[in-house]
Amino acid sequence: MGKKKHSSNATVKQQEQNVEPRFEFIFKRKNYIWMLIGLGVIALGFGLMAGGGSDDPNVFNPEIFSWRRIRLAPALVLIGFGIQVYAILLDPEK
């Protein structure tokens, strides 16, 4: 029977010390791009919701109930959150 080569513990420890741990992000570049797009859409939605108030508390400003603030802006925020979910679930290898 042939002799088996046994590596010593010292050699194994040296090899482990020479190997540098490789840092990897959880997601790939494609995922992060989609996340940034989603954040941009959410920020746009919140920006469209802003304003419409009145400087004088005794005067009512009907702009607070405009179509842009009631329908468009919340829809953009929800679409942005949907893009975020898509970015998390996206397989960047495809």
N, CA, C and O atoms as a GROMACS GRO file, in nm:
protein
  376
    1MET      N    1   0.082  -0.118   0.000
    1MET     CA    2   0.000   0.000   0.000
    1MET      C    3   0.087   0.125   0.000
    1MET      O    4   0.195   0.128   0.059
    2GLY      N    5   0.038   0.226  -0.067
    2GLY     CA    6   0.113   0.350  -0.075
    2GLY      C    7   0.098   0.431   0.053
    2GLY      O    8   0.002   0.416   0.128
    3LYS      N    9   0.194   0.515   0.075
    3LYS     CA   10   0.189   0.600   0.193
    3LYS      C   11   0.102   0.722   0.162
    3LYS      O   12   0.110   0.780   0.054
    4LYS      N   13   0.021   0.760   0.259
    4LYS     CA   14  -0.061   0.880   0.245
    4LYS      C   15   0.014   0.998   0.302
    4LYS      O   16   0.079   0.989   0.406
    5LYS      N   17   0.004   1.108   0.232
    5LYS     CA   18   0.067   1.230   0.280
    5LYS      C   19  -0.027   1.300   0.376
    5LYS      O   20  -0.143   1.326   0.342
    6HIS      N   21   0.019   1.329   0.491
    6HIS     CA   22  -0.060   1.403   0.589
    6HIS      C   23  -0.003   1.543   0.602
    6HIS      O   24   0.117   1.560   0.625
    7SER      N   25  -0.088   1.642   0.588
    7SER     CA   26  -0.040   1.777   0.607
    7SER      C   27  -0.048   1.811   0.755
    7SER      O   28  -0.142   1.771   0.823
    8SER      N   29   0.047   1.880   0.801
    8SER     CA   30   0.050   1.914   0.943
    8SER      C   31  -0.048   2.027   0.970
    8SER      O   32  -0.089   2.100   0.880
    9ASN      N   33  -0.082   2.039   1.096
    9ASN     CA   34  -0.173   2.147   1.136
    9ASN      C   35  -0.112   2.284   1.110
    9ASN      O   36  -0.183   2.380   1.080
   10ALA      N   37   0.019   2.293   1.122
   10ALA     CA   38   0.086   2.421   1.099
   10ALA      C   39   0.069   2.467   0.955
   10ALA      O   40   0.047   2.585   0.929
   11THR      N   41   0.079   2.373   0.861
   11THR     CA   42   0.063   2.407   0.719
   11THR      C   43  -0.080   2.453   0.691
   11THR      O   44  -0.100   2.550   0.617
   12VAL      N   45  -0.176   2.385   0.748
   12VAL     CA   46  -0.317   2.421   0.728
   12VAL      C   47  -0.343   2.559   0.787
   12VAL      O   48  -0.413   2.640   0.725
   13LYS      N   49  -0.289   2.587   0.903
   13LYS     CA   50  -0.310   2.718   0.965
   13LYS      C   51  -0.245   2.829   0.883
   13LYS      O   52  -0.300   2.938   0.873
   14GLN      N   53  -0.129   2.801   0.824
   14GLN     CA   54  -0.064   2.900   0.739
   14GLN      C   55  -0.149   2.930   0.616
   14GLN      O   56  -0.162   3.045   0.576
   15GLN      N   57  -0.207   2.826   0.558
   15GLN     CA   58  -0.291   2.846   0.440
   15GLN      C   59  -0.415   2.927   0.476
   15GLN      O   60  -0.457   3.012   0.399
   16GLU      N   61  -0.473   2.900   0.593
   16GLU     CA   62  -0.591   2.975   0.635
   16GLU      C   63  -0.558   3.121   0.660
   16GLU      O   64  -0.638   3.209   0.631
   17GLN      N   65  -0.439   3.147   0.712
   17GLN     CA   66  -0.400   3.285   0.740
   17GLN      C   67  -0.369   3.362   0.612
   17GLN      O   68  -0.389   3.483   0.607
   18ASN      N   69  -0.321   3.294   0.510
   18ASN     CA   70  -0.287   3.360   0.384
   18ASN      C   71  -0.410   3.396   0.302
   18ASN      O   72  -0.405   3.487   0.220
   19VAL      N   73  -0.519   3.327   0.324
   19VAL     CA   74  -0.642   3.352   0.249
   19VAL      C   75  -0.711   3.474   0.310
   19VAL      O   76  -0.748   3.473   0.428
   20GLU      N   77  -0.727   3.577   0.230
   20GLU     CA   78  -0.796   3.696   0.277
   20GLU      C   79  -0.945   3.679   0.258
   20GLU      O   80  -0.989   3.632   0.153
   21PRO      N   81  -1.024   3.717   0.358
   21PRO     CA   82  -1.170   3.705   0.341
   21PRO      C   83  -1.217   3.800   0.232
   21PRO      O   84  -1.175   3.916   0.226
   22ARG      N   85  -1.304   3.752   0.148
   22ARG     CA   86  -1.354   3.831   0.036
   22ARG      C   87  -1.487   3.894   0.075
   22ARG      O   88  -1.579   3.824   0.117
   23PHE      N   89  -1.496   4.024   0.061
   23PHE     CA   90  -1.618   4.096   0.096
   23PHE      C   91  -1.711   4.101  -0.025
   23PHE      O   92  -1.670   4.141  -0.134
   24GLU      N   93  -1.835   4.062  -0.004
   24GLU     CA   94  -1.935   4.070  -0.111
   24GLU      C   95  -2.059   4.138  -0.057
   24GLU      O   96  -2.099   4.117   0.057
   25PHE      N   97  -2.120   4.220  -0.141
   25PHE     CA   98  -2.247   4.281  -0.105
   25PHE      C   99  -2.358   4.178  -0.114
   25PHE      O  100  -2.344   4.076  -0.181
   26ILE      N  101  -2.467   4.205  -0.044
   26ILE     CA  102  -2.579   4.112  -0.046
   26ILE      C  103  -2.642   4.108  -0.185
   26ILE      O  104  -2.675   4.001  -0.236
   27PHE      N  105  -2.659   4.226  -0.244
   27PHE     CA  106  -2.720   4.235  -0.376
   27PHE      C  107  -2.614   4.270  -0.479
   27PHE      O  108  -2.503   4.310  -0.446
   28LYS      N  109  -2.651   4.255  -0.604
   28LYS     CA  110  -2.561   4.290  -0.714
   28LYS      C  111  -2.592   4.432  -0.762
   28LYS      O  112  -2.686   4.496  -0.714
   29ARG      N  113  -2.514   4.480  -0.858
   29ARG     CA  114  -2.528   4.617  -0.909
   29ARG      C  115  -2.668   4.643  -0.966
   29ARG      O  116  -2.725   4.750  -0.945
   30LYS      N  117  -2.722   4.546  -1.036
   30LYS     CA  118  -2.854   4.561  -1.098
   30LYS      C  119  -2.962   4.584  -0.992
   30LYS      O  120  -3.052   4.666  -1.011
   31ASN      N  121  -2.951   4.512  -0.879
   31ASN     CA  122  -3.047   4.530  -0.771
   31ASN      C  123  -3.040   4.672  -0.713
   31ASN      O  124  -3.142   4.736  -0.688
   32TYR      N  125  -2.917   4.719  -0.692
   32TYR     CA  126  -2.901   4.852  -0.634
   32TYR      C  127  -2.950   4.962  -0.728
   32TYR      O  128  -3.002   5.064  -0.683
   33ILE      N  129  -2.934   4.943  -0.857
   33ILE     CA  130  -2.985   5.042  -0.954
   33ILE      C  131  -3.137   5.050  -0.943
   33ILE      O  132  -3.193   5.160  -0.941
   34TRP      N  133  -3.204   4.934  -0.938
   34TRP     CA  134  -3.349   4.934  -0.924
   34TRP      C  135  -3.392   4.993  -0.791
   34TRP      O  136  -3.496   5.060  -0.784
   35MET      N  137  -3.314   4.970  -0.684
   35MET     CA  138  -3.348   5.029  -0.554
   35MET      C  139  -3.338   5.181  -0.560
   35MET      O  140  -3.423   5.251  -0.503
   36LEU      N  141  -3.238   5.234  -0.627
   36LEU     CA  142  -3.226   5.379  -0.641
   36LEU      C  143  -3.340   5.437  -0.723
   36LEU      O  144  -3.389   5.546  -0.693
   37ILE      N  145  -3.382   5.366  -0.827
   37ILE     CA  146  -3.497   5.411  -0.906
   37ILE      C  147  -3.621   5.415  -0.818
   37ILE      O  148  -3.698   5.511  -0.822
   38GLY      N  149  -3.641   5.311  -0.738
   38GLY     CA  150  -3.756   5.306  -0.646
   38GLY      C  151  -3.752   5.419  -0.546
   38GLY      O  152  -3.855   5.481  -0.519
   39LEU      N  153  -3.636   5.447  -0.490
   39LEU     CA  154  -3.624   5.558  -0.395
   39LEU      C  155  -3.654   5.691  -0.462
   39LEU      O  156  -3.714   5.779  -0.401
   40GLY      N  157  -3.612   5.707  -0.586
   40GLY     CA  158  -3.642   5.829  -0.660
   40GLY      C  159  -3.791   5.848  -0.682
   40GLY      O  160  -3.843   5.959  -0.670
   41VAL      N  161  -3.861   5.739  -0.716
   41VAL     CA  162  -4.006   5.747  -0.738
   41VAL      C  163  -4.077   5.779  -0.606
   41VAL      O  164  -4.172   5.858  -0.604
   42ILE      N  165  -4.032   5.718  -0.496
   42ILE     CA  166  -4.092   5.748  -0.365
   42ILE      C  167  -4.069   5.894  -0.328
   42ILE      O  168  -4.161   5.962  -0.282
   43ALA      N  169  -3.947   5.943  -0.348
   43ALA     CA  170  -3.917   6.084  -0.317
   43ALA      C  171  -4.000   6.179  -0.403
   43ALA      O  172  -4.047   6.282  -0.355
   44LEU      N  173  -4.019   6.144  -0.530
   44LEU     CA  174  -4.102   6.226  -0.618
   44LEU      C  175  -4.246   6.230  -0.567
   44LEU      O  176  -4.310   6.335  -0.567
   45GLY      N  177  -4.297   6.115  -0.524
   45GLY     CA  178  -4.433   6.109  -0.470
   45GLY      C  179  -4.449   6.196  -0.347
   45GLY      O  180  -4.547   6.270  -0.335
   46PHE      N  181  -4.353   6.188  -0.255
   46PHE     CA  182  -4.362   6.272  -0.135
   46PHE      C  183  -4.344   6.419  -0.169
   46PHE      O  184  -4.406   6.505  -0.106
   47GLY      N  185  -4.262   6.449  -0.268
   47GLY     CA  186  -4.247   6.588  -0.310
   47GLY      C  187  -4.375   6.644  -0.369
   47GLY      O  188  -4.409   6.760  -0.346
   48LEU      N  189  -4.447   6.561  -0.445
   48LEU     CA  190  -4.575   6.608  -0.502
   48LEU      C  191  -4.683   6.624  -0.395
   48LEU      O  192  -4.777   6.701  -0.414
   49MET      N  193  -4.670   6.552  -0.285
   49MET     CA  194  -4.768   6.565  -0.176
   49MET      C  195  -4.748   6.694  -0.097
   49MET      O  196  -4.842   6.742  -0.034
   50ALA      N  197  -4.630   6.749  -0.099
   50ALA     CA  198  -4.599   6.866  -0.017
   50ALA      C  199  -4.673   6.990  -0.065
   50ALA      O  200  -4.712   7.000  -0.181
   51GLY      N  201  -4.691   7.081   0.028
   51GLY     CA  202  -4.753   7.209  -0.006
   51GLY      C  203  -4.904   7.204   0.001
   51GLY      O  204  -4.963   7.107   0.049
   52GLY      N  205  -4.966   7.308  -0.048
   52GLY     CA  206  -5.111   7.316  -0.050
   52GLY      C  207  -5.171   7.375   0.076
   52GLY      O  208  -5.293   7.392   0.085
   53GLY      N  209  -5.087   7.406   0.173
   53GLY     CA  210  -5.137   7.465   0.296
   53GLY      C  211  -5.164   7.613   0.278
   53GLY      O  212  -5.142   7.670   0.171
   54SER      N  213  -5.210   7.674   0.384
   54SER     CA  214  -5.239   7.817   0.380
   54SER      C  215  -5.152   7.888   0.483
   54SER      O  216  -5.126   7.836   0.591
   55ASP      N  217  -5.107   8.007   0.448
   55ASP     CA  218  -5.028   8.086   0.542
   55ASP      C  219  -5.114   8.141   0.655
   55ASP      O  220  -5.069   8.155   0.768
   56ASP      N  221  -5.239   8.171   0.623
   56ASP     CA  222  -5.332   8.224   0.722
   56ASP      C  223  -5.423   8.111   0.769
   56ASP      O  224  -5.493   8.052   0.687
   57PRO      N  225  -5.425   8.078   0.899
   57PRO     CA  226  -5.508   7.967   0.946
   57PRO      C  227  -5.658   7.993   0.934
   57PRO      O  228  -5.737   7.899   0.946
   58ASN      N  229  -5.699   8.117   0.911
   58ASN     CA  230  -5.841   8.147   0.898
   58ASN      C  231  -5.892   8.132   0.755
   58ASN      O  232  -6.012   8.143   0.731
   59VAL      N  233  -5.802   8.108   0.660
   59VAL     CA  234  -5.839   8.098   0.519
   59VAL      C  235  -5.816   7.954   0.474
   59VAL      O  236  -5.708   7.898   0.493
   60PHE      N  237  -5.919   7.895   0.412
   60PHE     CA  238  -5.909   7.758   0.361
   60PHE      C  239  -5.856   7.760   0.218
   60PHE      O  240  -5.904   7.836   0.134
   61ASN      N  241  -5.757   7.675   0.192
   61ASN     CA  242  -5.699   7.664   0.059
   61ASN      C  243  -5.742   7.529   0.000
   61ASN      O  244  -5.699   7.425   0.049
   62PRO      N  245  -5.826   7.530  -0.103
   62PRO     CA  246  -5.874   7.403  -0.160
   62PRO      C  247  -5.766   7.324  -0.234
   62PRO      O  248  -5.790   7.209  -0.272
   63GLU      N  249  -5.649   7.384  -0.256
   63GLU     CA  250  -5.540   7.314  -0.324
   63GLU      C  251  -5.492   7.192  -0.247
   63GLU      O  252  -5.428   7.103  -0.304
   64ILE      N  253  -5.521   7.187  -0.118
   64ILE     CA  254  -5.478   7.072  -0.038
   64ILE      C  255  -5.546   6.943  -0.085
   64ILE      O  256  -5.493   6.834  -0.066
   65PHE      N  257  -5.662   6.957  -0.147
   65PHE     CA  258  -5.735   6.841  -0.198
   65PHE      C  259  -5.725   6.829  -0.349
   65PHE      O  260  -5.816   6.775  -0.412
   66SER      N  261  -5.618   6.876  -0.408
   66SER     CA  262  -5.602   6.868  -0.554
   66SER      C  263  -5.578   6.724  -0.597
   66SER      O  264  -5.538   6.639  -0.517
   67TRP      N  265  -5.602   6.698  -0.724
   67TRP     CA  266  -5.585   6.563  -0.779
   67TRP      C  267  -5.441   6.515  -0.762
   67TRP      O  268  -5.416   6.397  -0.738
   68ARG      N  269  -5.349   6.608  -0.776
   68ARG     CA  270  -5.207   6.573  -0.764
   68ARG      C  271  -5.173   6.521  -0.625
   68ARG      O  272  -5.097   6.425  -0.611
   69ARG      N  273  -5.228   6.584  -0.521
   69ARG     CA  274  -5.195   6.546  -0.384
   69ARG      C  275  -5.277   6.427  -0.334
   69ARG      O  276  -5.231   6.354  -0.247
   70ILE      N  277  -5.394   6.408  -0.386
   70ILE     CA  278  -5.481   6.301  -0.337
   70ILE      C  279  -5.464   6.172  -0.416
   70ILE      O  280  -5.472   6.064  -0.358
   71ARG      N  281  -5.443   6.180  -0.545
   71ARG     CA  282  -5.437   6.060  -0.628
   71ARG      C  283  -5.297   6.028  -0.683
   71ARG      O  284  -5.247   5.917  -0.667
   72LEU      N  285  -5.234   6.126  -0.746
   72LEU     CA  286  -5.107   6.101  -0.815
   72LEU      C  287  -4.992   6.071  -0.718
   72LEU      O  288  -4.920   5.972  -0.735
   73ALA      N  289  -4.975   6.155  -0.617
   73ALA     CA  290  -4.862   6.138  -0.525
   73ALA      C  291  -4.867   6.006  -0.448
   73ALA      O  292  -4.766   5.937  -0.442
   74PRO      N  293  -4.980   5.969  -0.388
   74PRO     CA  294  -4.984   5.839  -0.319
   74PRO      C  295  -4.963   5.721  -0.414
   74PRO      O  296  -4.903   5.620  -0.377
   75ALA      N  297  -5.013   5.734  -0.538
   75ALA     CA  298  -4.992   5.626  -0.635
   75ALA      C  299  -4.843   5.612  -0.666
   75ALA      O  300  -4.792   5.500  -0.678
   76LEU      N  301  -4.773   5.724  -0.680
   76LEU     CA  302  -4.628   5.718  -0.706
   76LEU      C  303  -4.552   5.656  -0.589
   76LEU      O  304  -4.458   5.580  -0.609
   77VAL      N  305  -4.594   5.688  -0.467
   77VAL     CA  306  -4.528   5.629  -0.350
   77VAL      C  307  -4.549   5.477  -0.349
   77VAL      O  308  -4.454   5.402  -0.324
   78LEU      N  309  -4.670   5.432  -0.376
   78LEU     CA  310  -4.697   5.287  -0.378
   78LEU      C  311  -4.621   5.219  -0.492
   78LEU      O  312  -4.570   5.108  -0.474
   79ILE      N  313  -4.614   5.283  -0.607
   79ILE     CA  314  -4.537   5.227  -0.718
   79ILE      C  315  -4.389   5.218  -0.680
   79ILE      O  316  -4.322   5.121  -0.713
   80GLY      N  317  -4.340   5.320  -0.611
   80GLY     CA  318  -4.201   5.318  -0.565
   80GLY      C  319  -4.173   5.203  -0.470
   80GLY      O  320  -4.069   5.138  -0.479
   81PHE      N  321  -4.267   5.176  -0.378
   81PHE     CA  322  -4.249   5.062  -0.288
   81PHE      C  323  -4.256   4.930  -0.365
   81PHE      O  324  -4.186   4.835  -0.331
   82GLY      N  325  -4.339   4.925  -0.467
   82GLY     CA  326  -4.343   4.806  -0.552
   82GLY      C  327  -4.211   4.784  -0.624
   82GLY      O  328  -4.166   4.670  -0.638
   83ILE      N  329  -4.150   4.892  -0.670
   83ILE     CA  330  -4.019   4.881  -0.735
   83ILE      C  331  -3.915   4.831  -0.634
   83ILE      O  332  -3.826   4.753  -0.670
   84GLN      N  333  -3.925   4.875  -0.509
   84GLN     CA  334  -3.832   4.828  -0.406
   84GLN      C  335  -3.845   4.677  -0.385
   84GLN      O  336  -3.744   4.606  -0.373
   85VAL      N  337  -3.967   4.628  -0.380
   85VAL     CA  338  -3.989   4.483  -0.363
   85VAL      C  339  -3.932   4.409  -0.484
   85VAL      O  340  -3.867   4.306  -0.468
   86TYR      N  341  -3.956   4.462  -0.603
   86TYR     CA  342  -3.902   4.401  -0.724
   86TYR      C  343  -3.749   4.398  -0.719
   86TYR      O  344  -3.687   4.299  -0.758
   87ALA      N  345  -3.688   4.507  -0.673
   87ALA     CA  346  -3.542   4.514  -0.666
   87ALA      C  347  -3.485   4.411  -0.570
   87ALA      O  348  -3.378   4.355  -0.594
   88ILE      N  349  -3.556   4.385  -0.461
   88ILE     CA  350  -3.508   4.287  -0.364
   88ILE      C  351  -3.521   4.146  -0.420
   88ILE      O  352  -3.433   4.063  -0.399
   89LEU      N  353  -3.630   4.119  -0.490
   89LEU     CA  354  -3.655   3.984  -0.540
   89LEU      C  355  -3.589   3.956  -0.675
   89LEU      O  356  -3.588   3.842  -0.721
   90LEU      N  357  -3.533   4.058  -0.739
   90LEU     CA  358  -3.474   4.045  -0.872
   90LEU      C  359  -3.352   3.954  -0.869
   90LEU      O  360  -3.265   3.967  -0.783
   91ASP      N  361  -3.346   3.862  -0.964
   91ASP     CA  362  -3.229   3.776  -0.980
   91ASP      C  363  -3.134   3.845  -1.079
   91ASP      O  364  -3.165   3.852  -1.198
   92PRO      N  365  -3.021   3.896  -1.033
   92PRO     CA  366  -2.934   3.973  -1.122
   92PRO      C  367  -2.862   3.888  -1.226
   92PRO      O  368  -2.802   3.942  -1.318
   93GLU      N  369  -2.867   3.758  -1.213
   93GLU     CA  370  -2.798   3.670  -1.308
   93GLU      C  371  -2.874   3.657  -1.439
   93GLU      O  372  -2.816   3.615  -1.540
   94LYS      N  373  -3.002   3.691  -1.440
   94LYS     CA  374  -3.082   3.676  -1.562
   94LYS      C  375  -3.068   3.796  -1.650
   94LYS      O  376  -3.129   3.801  -1.757
   0.00000   0.00000   0.00000
